[in-house]
Structure formats: C-alpha cells, structure tokens
Amino acid sequence: MHGDESCLVRKISHYIPLSDAERRLLSELERESRTVRRHETLVDEGETNRLFVLDSGWVYTFVHTPDGRRQILDLHFPGDAVGTNQVAFAESTYGIAAATDATICPFPKSGLHGVFSNSPKLTALFYTFAMIDHAAVLDRLRATGRMPAASRVLLVLLQCRARLRIMEPSSADGFELPLQQEVIGDMVGLSNISVSNALKQLREDGLIARDGHRISFPNEERATELTDFADHYYEIDTSWFPSR
C-alpha cells in the first residue's frame, strides 16, 4: 500500500467519495498481505474460492480447455478486488496466477459482510466492477473472432493502459508492459510468434511506440478506431447508486 493508505480505497475514491467509515470498511480487507512470485498459481480451477485485494503487480485469471490449452480471461491490476465475481460459488470456476511478482491482501468471503451490510453504495460499486470485467472479456472475445492479430494485441494494450491510469494517471502517456508474449497470446488466441509479429507490425504502422518495456500510442485516435475500443474503466455511471 502507499504508506498507510489502502490500495482499494485509492481505486474506489476515483469513482465515488468515501466517508471515513467506508474507508475503514475497505481497509479491513487489506489487513494482511503476502508476496507472490511471477508464475505462481494463487488459486486453481475447482479449488475453494479465495478473494484478495491486489496491492502491487499484475495477476490474471485463466481456464484450461479440454485439450489442455490455457485461456486467459482477464488481467488484474493494483486496487482490484480479485475473485469477488466468484462469491456465488464454493469452488472457483477459474484459476488465478501471478503475471509478475505481486503483493496480495487475502480476505475471506465473510470480509464482505461489513461492506454489504453497511454501505449500499459500495455494494453497488462492487457489482459494477464485476460488470466492467465482464464487458472487457466480451470485447476481447469479439476481437478474437473478428479482428486480425495486430488489432487483437492492440486492444489488449489499450485495455491495460485504460485500467492502469485509474491508479497511475501518468500511464495515459505510456506504461511499462511486464507481460510475457505468451500471456498476451493466451488472452486473444495467438501463438508467441504471432504476438511478436503483431507487435512489430504495430510499431511499423506507428500505432505503438516501444522504449524497452514502455508502451505508448503515437496515434491513439487511429488505434481506437481500428479496435473499436471503448474505455469502460475510467468513468462509470454512478447516477443510480444509493446515496449512502
């Protein structure tokens, strides 16, 4: 966490003002933390569902197809409450693994009791986060079925930047991409070679610029048009939220 401030509080404060009581409710979810390493599996498919706040690093959710191949469903970034869209199930329907070294703050399902019992506004926001994650997956499914390889990869990069800038406003100008090409490929149905070729094509076409691991978008308007990208993350409709 940044000093004594809850990572989850910082993310949620981007969307709605929080009372001191609501800040305390959220901070309770981050009382404990532990470090995990890149490639470490945090939850496997069919295991008891476990929840955590991601304090630093990146993780991803995944499933395996019947022939053993991995399909990555979504990425998660600092401030995300990972696994909350699985609370309806005793066993997780997907696995969770670390894309980078990371710090997580595990909490039991019962940790949500205080939030849901005392703050309808926070309850509405947690529901909204689940819907945002769903929309992101649908966008990538559409891209996988309809777009060429370069556009699929470009969509993943635009989604990463959009989600990172909630917590790191400077990411709007560019961000560090720590993902292995295999992870990107498993998100949009591409081989490592296809991802490598796609990144090369995007650079040659002036749609991305790379400086080491740093990614930026010199022609953001064109990149958005090619992928039909919609930023579902930075701003959300809170007009229907309860007032407390």
C-alpha positions in Angstrom: 0.0 0.0 0.0 1.0 3.6 -0.4 2.0 4.5 3.1 -0.9 3.6 5.4 -3.5 4.1 2.6 -5.5 1.2 1.3 -4.9 0.4 -2.3 -8.6 -0.4 -2.7 -9.6 2.9 -1.1 -7.5 4.8 -3.6 -9.1 3.0 -6.6 -12.7 3.4 -5.3 -12.1 7.0 -4.4 -11.5 7.6 -8.2 -15.2 6.8 -8.7 -17.1 7.9 -5.6 -16.4 10.0 -2.5 -15.9 7.9 0.6 -16.8 8.5 4.2 -14.3 7.7 7.0 -16.5 4.7 7.9 -16.4 3.4 4.3 -12.6 3.8 4.2 -12.3 1.8 7.4 -14.6 -0.9 5.9 -12.4 -1.3 2.8 -9.2 -1.1 4.7 -10.2 -4.1 6.8 -9.9 -6.1 3.6 -6.2 -5.3 3.4 -5.1 -6.0 7.0 -2.9 -8.9 5.9 -0.6 -9.2 2.9 1.8 -11.6 1.3 4.2 -11.6 -1.6 3.8 -13.9 -4.5 6.2 -14.6 -7.4 5.7 -14.5 -11.2 4.1 -17.7 -12.5 2.8 -18.7 -9.0 -0.7 -20.1 -9.1 -2.7 -18.5 -6.4 -6.0 -20.4 -6.9 -6.5 -23.3 -9.2 -9.7 -24.2 -11.1 -12.0 -26.2 -8.8 -10.3 -25.1 -5.5 -12.1 -23.3 -2.7 -12.8 -19.8 -3.9 -10.4 -17.3 -2.3 -10.5 -13.5 -2.5 -7.9 -10.9 -2.3 -7.1 -7.2 -3.0 -4.1 -6.8 -5.3 -1.8 -4.3 -3.8 1.0 -4.4 -6.3 1.9 -6.3 -9.5 -0.3 -7.9 -12.1 -2.2 -11.2 -11.9 -4.5 -13.0 -14.4 -7.5 -15.3 -14.3 -7.4 -18.4 -16.5 -9.2 -21.6 -17.5 -7.9 -24.7 -19.4 -9.6 -26.0 -22.5 -10.4 -29.8 -22.8 -7.2 -30.3 -24.8 -5.1 -28.7 -22.0 -4.5 -25.3 -23.5 -4.7 -22.2 -21.3 -7.2 -19.4 -22.0 -6.6 -16.2 -20.0 -9.8 -14.5 -19.2 -8.7 -11.2 -17.7 -5.8 -9.2 -16.2 -6.0 -7.6 -12.8 -4.1 -4.5 -11.6 -3.3 -2.8 -8.2 -6.5 -1.9 -6.4 -8.6 -4.7 -7.9 -10.6 -7.0 -5.6 -9.9 -10.3 -7.3 -12.3 -13.2 -7.0 -15.3 -11.2 -5.9 -17.2 -12.1 -9.0 -16.9 -15.7 -7.9 -18.6 -15.3 -4.5 -21.7 -17.2 -5.7 -19.6 -20.4 -5.9 -18.0 -22.6 -3.3 -15.3 -23.6 -5.8 -13.6 -21.3 -8.2 -14.6 -21.7 -11.9 -11.2 -20.2 -12.9 -7.6 -20.2 -11.8 -5.6 -17.1 -10.7 -1.9 -16.8 -11.3 0.7 -14.1 -11.0 1.8 -12.4 -14.2 4.5 -10.6 -12.2 5.9 -10.6 -8.7 3.0 -9.2 -6.7 1.7 -8.3 -3.2 -1.8 -9.6 -2.4 -4.1 -9.0 0.6 -6.2 -12.1 1.1 -9.5 -11.9 2.9 -12.4 -14.4 3.5 -15.8 -14.1 1.9 -17.1 -13.1 5.3 -14.9 -10.0 4.9 -17.6 -8.7 2.5 -20.3 -8.8 5.2 -19.3 -5.4 6.7 -19.2 -3.7 3.2 -22.5 -5.1 2.0 -24.3 -4.7 5.3 -23.2 -1.1 6.0 -22.8 0.5 2.6 -25.3 0.1 -0.2 -23.2 2.5 -2.2 -20.1 0.3 -2.0 -22.2 -2.8 -2.7 -23.4 -1.2 -6.0 -19.8 -0.4 -6.9 -18.6 -4.0 -6.3 -21.5 -5.1 -8.6 -20.4 -2.6 -11.2 -16.8 -3.7 -11.1 -18.0 -7.3 -11.9 -19.9 -5.9 -14.9 -16.9 -3.9 -16.1 -14.8 -7.1 -16.0 -17.5 -8.9 -18.0 -17.5 -6.1 -20.6 -13.7 -6.3 -21.0 -13.9 -10.1 -21.6 -16.6 -9.6 -24.2 -14.6 -7.0 -26.1 -11.7 -9.5 -26.3 -13.9 -12.3 -27.4 -15.3 -10.1 -30.2 -11.7 -9.2 -31.2 -10.6 -12.8 -31.2 -13.4 -13.8 -33.5 -13.4 -10.8 -35.9 -10.0 -8.9 -35.8 -6.6 -9.6 -37.3 -3.7 -10.5 -35.0 -2.3 -6.9 -34.7 -5.7 -5.5 -33.8 -6.2 -8.1 -31.1 -2.9 -7.3 -29.5 -3.5 -3.6 -29.8 -6.8 -4.0 -28.0 -5.1 -5.7 -25.0 -2.6 -2.9 -24.8 -5.3 -0.2 -24.9 -7.2 -2.1 -22.1 -4.1 -2.3 -20.0 -3.4 1.4 -20.3 -7.0 2.4 -19.6 -7.1 0.3 -16.4 -3.6 1.4 -15.2 -4.3 5.1 -15.4 -7.1 4.9 -12.8 -4.3 4.4 -10.2 -1.4 5.9 -12.1 -2.6 8.9 -14.1 0.9 9.2 -15.8 0.1 5.9 -17.6 -2.0 7.9 -20.0 1.3 8.9 -21.7 2.7 5.4 -21.6 3.1 2.4 -19.4 5.5 -0.4 -18.5 4.4 -3.7 -20.0 5.7 -6.6 -17.9 3.7 -9.3 -19.7 5.4 -12.2 -21.5 4.2 -12.6 -25.1 2.7 -16.0 -24.1 0.3 -14.3 -21.7 -0.9 -11.8 -24.4 -1.3 -14.6 -26.8 -3.4 -16.7 -24.4 -5.7 -13.7 -24.0 -6.6 -13.4 -27.7 -5.9 -16.8 -29.1 -2.4 -16.2 -30.7 0.9 -18.0 -30.6 4.1 -16.3 -29.3 5.3 -15.8 -32.9 2.0 -14.2 -33.9 2.2 -11.8 -30.9 5.8 -10.9 -31.8 4.9 -10.3 -35.4 1.8 -8.3 -34.3 3.9 -6.0 -32.1 6.4 -5.5 -34.9 3.6 -4.6 -37.3 2.1 -2.2 -34.8 5.4 -0.4 -34.4 6.0 -0.2 -38.1 2.5 1.2 -38.6 3.0 3.9 -36.0 0.3 2.6 -33.8 2.5 1.9 -30.8 6.0 3.1 -29.8 8.3 1.0 -27.6 11.1 2.1 -25.4 12.3 -1.1 -23.7 9.2 -2.4 -22.0 7.4 1.0 -22.2 4.4 1.2 -24.5 2.8 4.4 -25.8 0.3 5.2 -28.6 1.5 7.9 -31.0 -1.7 7.7 -33.0 -4.3 7.0 -30.3 -7.3 8.0 -32.4 -6.3 5.6 -35.2 -5.6 2.8 -32.6 -9.1 3.3 -31.1 -10.8 3.2 -34.5 -9.0 0.0 -35.6 -10.0 -1.8 -32.4 -13.4 -0.1 -31.8 -12.0 0.4 -28.3 -14.3 1.8 -25.7 -12.9 2.8 -22.3 -15.2 1.1 -19.8 -12.9 1.7 -16.9 -12.0 5.3 -16.3 -15.6 6.7 -16.0 -18.7 4.8 -14.9 -22.3 5.8 -14.5 -22.9 6.2 -10.8 -26.2 8.1 -11.1 -28.2 5.1 -10.0 -26.1 4.4 -6.9 -27.7 4.7 -3.4 -26.8 7.9 -1.7 -25.1 6.3 1.3 
